[in-house]
Amino acid sequence: MTDTVPEAPAMGTVHHLDDHRPTPPVNLDKAVPEPNTAAESDDAPAGEAVDRTDNPLADWLTVPDAPVLPAWARSRASLQANITAFGRLTWWQARYHGLRVPKYLMKTVLLACRGFWRAGVGIWPTLTARDHSATVRALRAQVKLRPEDVELAARHQAAHAARTETRRWRFSIAAVGVAAAAIGIALADPVFQVGMSAAVVGPLAYLGRGKETRLLDQGAPPLKVDMSAQQLNDALRAAGLLKTGKGDEDGPKVTCVMGPVRDGRGWAVVFDLPRGGGKTASDVLAKREVIAQELGVDEIQVIMSRVRAAKGGNAGRVSMWVADDDPYLGTPNPSPLEKAERFSIWDAVPFGQDARGTRISVPVMWQSMFFGGLPRRGKTFSQRLLTAAGLLDPYVRHYVADGKGGADWMPMKAVAHRLVMGAEDDAIEALKAMLAELLAEMERRFALLRDLPTSLCPEGKLTPDIVAKYNLPVIFVTIDELQEYFTAMEREDREQVINDLCRIARRGPAAGFISNFASQRPDADSVPTKLREIITIRYSTQVVDRASSDMVLGKGKAAQGADASVLSEDHTGVGVLVTGPASYVTVRADYLDGTGFTALCRKGRSLREAAGQLTGEAAGDVTAAADAAGITVPAIISDALEVMRHSPRMFTTDLLNGLVNLDEDVYGDFNAEQLASELETAGVKRTSKQVKISGSNGAGYQRRDIESAVPAEILLSVGR
């Protein structure tokens, strides 16, 4: 890389990539026109002549256009974040090593023992004059061969005796001194004992260390992924994004704007592609899989995005973060909504976290959402997060339809103004009636907003003041498993419903309508393109291929890097969130299970009752009212009323099918006799065992007979 790589920070430092945005370079070679006579007059400001081409001091006087502070210290927020991270790191290291002090003490004693042995082995030849003794022995051996050297041998023998006697005395004195010091330490003050012991053991332990010996344990696991400038250039060159030179150092290289630096549990780098190669940032995003392979990681660990001009970028600038491991695995994060008492739907809804643990919130006002993906990958759970936020705002009116008709959305009966479950004939008719009601309400609101003064309605859209003054609650339209409705409808009904949904998604936001749709693989047969293409916010869990990902997220998104097919079956609750034409992020959605969602529905009912905003079917739902009053209604009564929500009467076979669809584990083995027995035990008294529907008679049940088994005070509270 051509730019100097900044110094990597200490582990745990928090980085904000926006803080590393470079300032545009100053072009000192820019041609300056020759000044005119007026400019050369004494009245011209002195600063105007500094950068003149004929000024010999121009280079020396030019102030460099470069920041004087490092990137992490240029803003108060960045400085505070780094100081906080350093404090947390220090506290963690103190606790980590503090628990290992006994281990370190034992290790130090062992090293000191080894050091004492090494000291003894090293000093013993000197104390005993071993080298001189060897010389004397050699001379004695030569005397036998050369008698004339007897005198020389005698002199060496005398010198050896004198030298060794002196060293023996020194050794004895040293031994006595050490013994006296040991006795003195044993009888001294404990603090002095500790100090003297450390003074003796410390040098001995240092002497006893080895090349591979570490006294302290490593306070953090070793890096699983490493990155360098050369590795990045090699990866981009292998992906065909950089031209190949004759040697390893030849050829163009990327220019680092920031990094590579450690950023949390990974490496961050912002770089510019070299000019003249004809490659852009979009080309880099399209080669994510190849780049990941060259870096030795999985592509789910490589997070890349373009740096736009608003953040100091250009068409060739890329921000890349490479995680040490899969950042989307582990225990899911609980939703903050679960413990919230209230929430304003005008605020961004907490939705999840990205790979670096940054909180991702989704603004839903003036928006429409679409969720897609394979079954059992957390699609419905993610969709429910946005609807759950509306539960905690009493001035949000919910319209809900679930084409699957399962238990996921059943708790909404406590709150929903309209609730359609299943995709049977009666449910389809209820859906059509719900959409007609929504369109009529939308037109009524637009007529009202047109007549309001500009001071109250400046943009012709709903505002919080208008909501409170004219009792116009925000309308949240949630439809899950759209494909079930479309495949069950006749062609004429299907076209009508699609047109109604398009009108609500296109024009509804200005009137306070929020659309929240979901489907599995939304091909042209299940969810038409003209509906998908007007949705502003999209979210996709795992899909089978890039084509399916583009069907959910938008055409060409996979080529830009927004590809949900790279997710695996282990990434439950993880999806790619697209919030704009060039904005996307892979998000691990917050976790809100069925029990938590049911509790939020109860809380939402209480809020609406206190605010006088409990309307529609929720206001007349006997089982929801019983739950709110703390009265237990038998499950068979609650489930039967749920299946018959849209029908005053139903044949026994249809009721059994609806119960099986609602909960196959409980009702899968039920027959007509067992159903009648269970309902009779729960207190149902049938006024007639035969019902007439569309001119046909058959065995069946009246809804009013089942409702009669609910306590009378509950029926009175809902006006039955």
N, C-alpha and C positions, 0 to 999 in steps of 0.2 A: 504494500500500500504506500502511497506517496505521502500521506500526512503522518505526523508523529502520533503514535498511539498513546493516549493518556494513561497515567499511572492507575493501575487497578486498585480499587478501594478495599478496605478491610471487610472481612466476611460479615454479612448482616446489614450492610449499608443499603439504604433505600434510594433508588434512582428514579427520577422522572425524566423521560426522554425529551419532554418539551424543554427541560432546563438545559439540555445540551445542544439546542438549536444554534448553529453558528451564525455569526453576523456576516453579511455580504462583504467580500474582500474589496479593498480599495484598489482601484486601477491607477497606479502612479504613472503609467506610461500613456495615459490618455492625452491625446493631442489638445493643446490649448491654443486658441487663435491668438494671433499677434495682437497685443493691446494697442488701442488707438491713442491718440495724443491726450485725450481727456483722462484715460486710465493712467497715463504716465505722469500726470500732474501731481503736485503736492497734496491736492485735496482728496486724492483717492485713498481709500482705507489701506492701511499697511498690509492687512491679511490677504488682500487680493493679489499681491505680487509674490506670495510665498511659493506657489506652485507653477510659476512661469518657467518656461523651458530654458530661458537664459539666466536663471538664478542659480549660481553655483552651490548655494546652500539649501536648495530645495529638498534634496534627499535627506539632509541632516535635520532640517526643521520640520519635516512632515511627521505628524503624530500618528503612530501606528493605530489602525482601527481594529484593535484586538482587546478583549476583556482583560482586566487586570486581576480578576479573581478567578479561581477554578470554578468549573461548572457547578459543583455541588454547593458553592457558597454564594451564588449570584442572586438567590432569592431567599426571603425569610422562611418560606414554606419548606424549601429544599434543605436549608440549614437546620431548621427545627427537626425535620424528618431524619436527617443523618445523625444529629445529636441523640435523638430518641433511640434510633437503631443502635448507636454505639453504647448507650446506657443499658439497653436490653441485652446486648451481646456481652457486656462486662458482667452483668448480674448472672447471666446464664453460665459463663465460664467460671465465675466464682463458686457457684453451687456445684458445677460439674467436678472441679478439682477439689473443692472442700470435702466432698464425700469420699475422695480417694486419698486423703492425707495419710491414714494408717498404711495403705499400700505403698505410698511414696516413702514413708519412714523406713519400712522394712526393706524396700529396694535400696535405699541409701545406705543402710547398715551393711547389706550384702556387698554393695559396690565398695564401701570403705574397707571391708575385709579383703576383698580382692586387691584393692589399692595398697593395703599394708603388706600383703604378700609380694606384690610387684616391687614395692620399695625395699623390702628385705632382700629379695633376690638381686636387685640392682646394686645395693650398697655393700653386700657381703664380700664381694671380691676386693673392694677397696679397703675394707676393714682388716681383712686377712692378708693383704698384699699378695694375692694369688699370682699376679703377673711376675713379681720379683721371685717368688718361690719357684716358678717354672724356670726362670733363668738360672738360678742356683743349681737346680737339678740337672739342667743341661751342661753346666760347667763341670759338675761332678762326673758326669759321664765322659766328658772329654779328658779329664785328668788321667783316666786309665789309659788313654791313647797317647796323651802328650803330657809327660811328667813335668815339663817346664812350666805348665800353667797352674801348678799347685798353689803358688803364691797368689795368683789372681783369683782362684777359687776361694781361697781363705778370706781375702778381702771382701768378696761378694757375700760370703757367708756371714761375716761380721756386720756388714751393712744391713743385710736382710734381718738379722736378729734385732738390731737397734730400731729399724723402722717398724717392724711388726710389734715390738714391745710398746712403742708410742701409740700405735693405733689401737692396741688392746686396751691400753689405759683410757684412751678417748671413748672407746666403745663402752667400757665399764662406767665411766662418768656419765655418758649419755643415758645408759640404762638406769642408773641410779636417779638421774634427773627426771626421767619419764615416770618412774615409779613414785617419786616424791610428788610430782605434779598430779598423778592420778589420785594419790592419797589426799592431796590438798583439795582437789576438785570434789572428792567424795565428802569431805567435811565442810565444804563451803556452802554459801547461800544457794538455794535452788536456781535462782535466776542466773547466778554466776556459773553454776554447773551447766545449765543449758547453753550459755554463751561459749564456754570453753569446749564443751562437747561438739558444738557446731563448728568451732574453729579448728578442731582436730579432725572430725569426721568429714567435713566439707572437702578439704584438700585431698584426703585419702580417697573419698568417693569419686572426685574428679580424676584422680590418677587411675582408679579402677574401671573407668568407663571404657567402652569399646566403640568401634566405628558405628555399629548398628544399635547401640544401646541408647534408649531414651528414658530419662527419669520420669517425665510426665507423659500421661496418655494423650493421644490426639483428641482434642476437644470437639472435633467435628469429623464426620466421615470424609474420606477422600473424594475428590471430584470425580463423578462418573463420566462427565463429558468435559473435554478441554477444547479450547478454540484459540487459534492464533491467526495472524494476518495471512500467513502462508497457506494455512488450511482453507481459509475462506476463498482465497484466490484460486487454489487448486480445485475446490468444489465447483466454483462458478465456471472455471475453464472446462472442467469435465462435462458440465451441463451445456456447453456450447454458448455460453454467455460472454466469454472473453476469448479473444484471439490467441492462438498458440504461437509462442516464439520459438527460436532455435534452441534455447536452453531454459533451465528452470527459472532463471531470473529475467529472461527476456519476455517481451510481449507486454501489453497494457495490463494495468492493475486497477482495482477499485480504489477509490479515495475514501478514507475513513473520516466521517464527521464526528463520530463518537465510538470509542471502544476499539476492540472488544473489551468489555469490562464485566465483572461479576454483578449480576442483578438478581437478588433473591436466590432462588434455586436454579440458576441458569446463567447463560451468557447473553449479553445484549450488545448489539452493534448497529450503527446507522452508517450506511455507505452510499456513495455515488458511483454509478457506472461510468467508465471512461467514455469520453466523446470519440466519435469516429467509428465506433463499433456497430452502430445501428441497433442497439438493444435498449429496451426501456424497462422501467420497474415492473410493468405488467408481464414482460417476458420472464422476469425472475420469479414472480408469483406462480406462473404457469409451470415452472420447473421445480416445484417444491419437493416432489418425491425424489428426483435425481439428486438435488442438493442434500437432502436428508441422508440418502445412501452414501454420498461422498463424505459426509461428516460423521458417519458411523452411528446414526440415530434413526429412530422411527419418525415418519413424517408427522405424526401427531405431536412430536416434541418441537417441531419447527413452527414458530409463529411469525408470519411475515405480513407486512402491510406497506402500502405506499405512504410516503410523507408528502402531504399536499402543500400547496403554496401558502395556505393560511398558517402552517406551522413551520415555514421556512424551507419547504421542500421544492422539488421539481419533478419532471417526468422520469428522471433516472435515479431518484433517491428512494432507498428501501430501508425500512426499520425491521430488524430481525432479532428474535429472541429464541434461543435454543435451550430447552429445559434439560436438567440432568436426568430426569426420568419422566414417565407419563404423568402429566400434571392433573389429569382428570380422574384418577383413581383414588380410592380411599373412602372414608366415612362421609356421607353427604352432609351438607350444611343445613341445619334447620332454618325454616323461613322466619324472618323477623316478624312477619304478620301474625304468627301463631301466638305471640305474647302481647301484641298490640291491643289497646283498648279501642282506638278509633284510627281512622285513616282518611285522608282527603284524596279523592280520585283525581283532583287537579294536580297532585304531586306525582313525580315519577315513581313507579311501582318497583320495589326491590325484587329482583328476578333471580340473581345468581352471582357467580364469580367467574372471572376468566382464569387463564392458566397461571397468572402471577398472583392470584388471590385478590384482584381488584374488584370491588363491588360493582355490579352491573345493574342499573335500574332502567326501566322502560317507561317512557312517557306515553300514556294511552289516550289522553284527551286529543281530539281531532285526528285520531288514528284508527286504522282497521288492522286486524292481526290474522295471520293464517299459520296454523301448525300442521306439520306433516311428518311422516316417518313410519317405520315398521311397527307392527304391534309389539306390545310389551317392552318398549324402549323408553317409557316415561313421557310419551307425547301428551296423554290426558292429564297427567300430574303437572306437567309444565303449563299446560293451558289453564288449569285450575288456579294457578298462582295469580294470574291477572284478574280473573273473576273474583277470587278471594279478597283482593284488595277492595273491590267494590262492595263486598259484604260489610266492611267496617265503616262505610260512609252511608248514613241513613238516607241521604238524598241521592241515592242511586237506585234505579228501578231495574230489576233483572227480568229478562226474557230468555228462557233456556230451552233448548231442544237437544235431545240425545238420540241419535239414530240407532245406537246399539241397544238402548233401553236397559242397561245394566245398573249396577249399584253405585257407579262413580258419581253421578249427579243427583241421586235421590235425596241427599240432605238439603238440596236447594228448594225442596217443597216448603221448607219453613220460611223462605224469603221471597221466592220468585213470584212475580206478578203473573207470569204465564210459564207453565212447565209442560213440555211435550216429551214423553218417553216412548221409545220404540219407533218402528217404521211400518207398523200395520196400517190398514186402511183408515181407521179412526184417528190414529196419530198423524197420518199425512193430512187429513182434513183439518186437524187441530193446528198443524204447522201452517197450512195455507191461511187459516183464520188469523193466526198470530201475526203473520207477515202483513196481511191486509190491515190489521189493527195498527201495526207499526208505521205503515205508509200513511195511513190517515192521520196518525199523531204527528208524523214528520211534516205533512202539509199544514196541519193546524199550527205548528210551531213556527214554520216559515212565515205564515200569514201574520202571526203575532209579532215576530221579530221585525218584519217590514214596517209595521206601524209604530214601532218604538222610536223615541227621539234618539238622535245621534249621540247625545250626551250619556245616555244609558246603554245604548248598543252601538258603539262606534264602528265595529267591523261587520255588523250584521250577523254575529254569531252569539251563541249562548255564553253567558258570563256567570260567575258565582252570585253576583248581585241579582241578576235576572232569575236565577234558580230560587233564591230565597223570596223575592218579591212576588213572583207570579206562580210559585209552586210548580216549577218545571224541572223535576229531577233529571239527572243524567240517566240515559237509557243504555244499559249494557246488554247487548245481544250476543248470547253464547250458543253456538251450534256445534256439536261434536258429531263425528262420523257422518259428514255430509254425503259421502258416497252411498250410504245406506238408503237415504231418502231418494237420491237421484236414480239409483238402480231399481227402486221399488215403484217409481211413478210411471204413469203413462207419459208419452212424449209431450203431449200438450200441457199437462200439469208440470212436467219438468221444465219446459221452456218458461212457463209463467213464474215458477218459483225462482229460477235462475235470474230472470229479469228483475224480480222483486228484490232479491239479495244484492244485485248489482246497484240498484237505485239506493238501497240503504247504505251500502259501502261507499258509494260515490258522493251522495248528497247528504247523508245522515250526519257526518261529523260536525258540520256547521250548526246543526240543530241539537247537538249534545248526544248523538248516537255513537256508541263504541261497538264495533263489530269484532267478534272473537270466534273465528271459524277454525275447524280442524277436520282433517281427513287423512286417510292413508295415501298411498301413492296416487297423487292427483293427476291422472292422465286425462286426456280430452273426453273420455267416456264418462268418468266419474265426477270430475270437477272441471267444467269448461274453462278455457283459457281466458275468456273475456271477464270471468269473475276473479280468477287468480291474479291477473295483471293489474287490477286496480287496488290490490291490497298493498298497504304501505310498509307494514312490518311482518317479517316472515321468520319462522323458526322451524328447523328440521332436525329431528333425531336421526339415528342411523338409517340409511337407505341402501339399496343393493348396488347401485352404480351411479356414475356421474350424471347420466341422463335423468334419473329419478331425482337426484339432488337439484338439478336445474328446474325440474317441474315444480318443486316446492319453493325454492329460493329465487328463481328467476333465470331466464335464459342467459347463458354465458357466465353465471356466477362461479361455477366450478373452475373455469379457466382463470378467473381472477383470484382464486384461492379459497373461496367459500364453497367447500366441498364436504357434504355430510357423509359421503361414501367412505371416507377414511376412518370413520368411527367404527369401533368393534362392538361385539355383543357385550363386552364388559363395561361399556360406556352408557350405562342406564342413567337417564336423566341428563345426558350431555347432548348438546345440539349446537348447530350453527345459527346464529342470530343475525339477520340482515335488517338494518334500520334505515338504509338509504341506498342510492345507486352505487355508491363506492364505499359503504360503511358496513363492516361485518365483524363478528367476533365469535369465537367458539366459547360457549358458556356452559358451565355446570350449574344447572338450575337448582334452586333451593328445594329442600325436601318438606313436603306437607302431606302427610298420610291421610287416609280416610277418616281416622278418629279426629285429627286436628281440623280437617275441613268441616266435619260435622259440628265441632265445637264453635267454629267461626260462624257457621250458619245460625246456630242458636244465638250467638252473640249479636249477629246482624238482625235477627228477629226482635230481640230486646231493644236494640237501638231504634229500630223503625217504630215499634210500639210506643216508645217514649217520645219520638218526634212526630207521631201521627202519620207515618209514611208507610204503614203496612197495608198493602192494597192487593187487589186481584185474588188469584187463587190461594196465595199464602194466607190472606186474611180469612178465607173460608175453609182452610184445610184442617180437618178435625185431628188428624194424627200429629201434625206439627203443633197445633194448639195444646194437645195433650202433653207432648214432650216439653213444651215451654212451661206448662203448669206443673210439671213433675209427676204426672199421672202416667202409669205404664199401660199401654194398649197392647194386647196380644199381637205378636208378629204376624200371624195369619190375617188379622183384621187390617193391620197397616199395609201389608203387601197387597191384599185383595183390593183395597181402596186405591192403591197406587196404580194397579193394572186397569181399574175401571175409571180412572181419572176423567177420561173424555167420553165415557159412555154411561147413561143412566141404567142400562141393563146389558147383560152379556150372557151368551151361551156358555154352558159349563166347559165345553171343549176349548173355547177361546180363552176362558179364564185360566184353565190349566196351562195352556201354552204360554200365556203371559207370565204366569208364576214361574214356570220353568225358565223362561228367558230372563226373568228378574234374578233368580237364584237357583241355578240348576242343582247345586249340592243339596239344597233343602227339599226342593219340590220335584226333583227329577223322577222319583218313583211314585208320585201321587197319582191316584185315579179318582173317579167321580165319587165313589163311596168314602174314601179317606178324606177327600176335601170336605164333603158334607159333614163328616164326623168332627173334623177339626173346627170347622166354623160353628157347629152347634155347641161344642165344648166351650168356645170363646164367647158364646152368648148370642149368636145370630139366630133369629127366628124368622124363617122364610114365610112370607105371606102368600107366595105362590111358587111352585116348583117349575112352572112353565113360563117362558117369556116369549114375546113376539117382536121380532126384529126384521124390518124390511119385508113384511108380509109372511115371514116364515116363523113357525112355532117350534120350540124345542126346549129341552131342559136347560135351566139357567138361573141367574140370580139378579135381583134388583139391588142397585147400589144403596137405596134408602134402607133396605133390610140390613145390610152390613153396617151402615152408619148407625143404626139403632143400637148396636152393641157397644158404642162409645158412650162413656158417662154423660148424663144429661147436662151437667154444668158446662162441659166442653162444647156440646152442641149449642147451648145458649150463647156461649162466648163468641161463636163464629156465625151466629144468626141463623142456625138451622132449626 
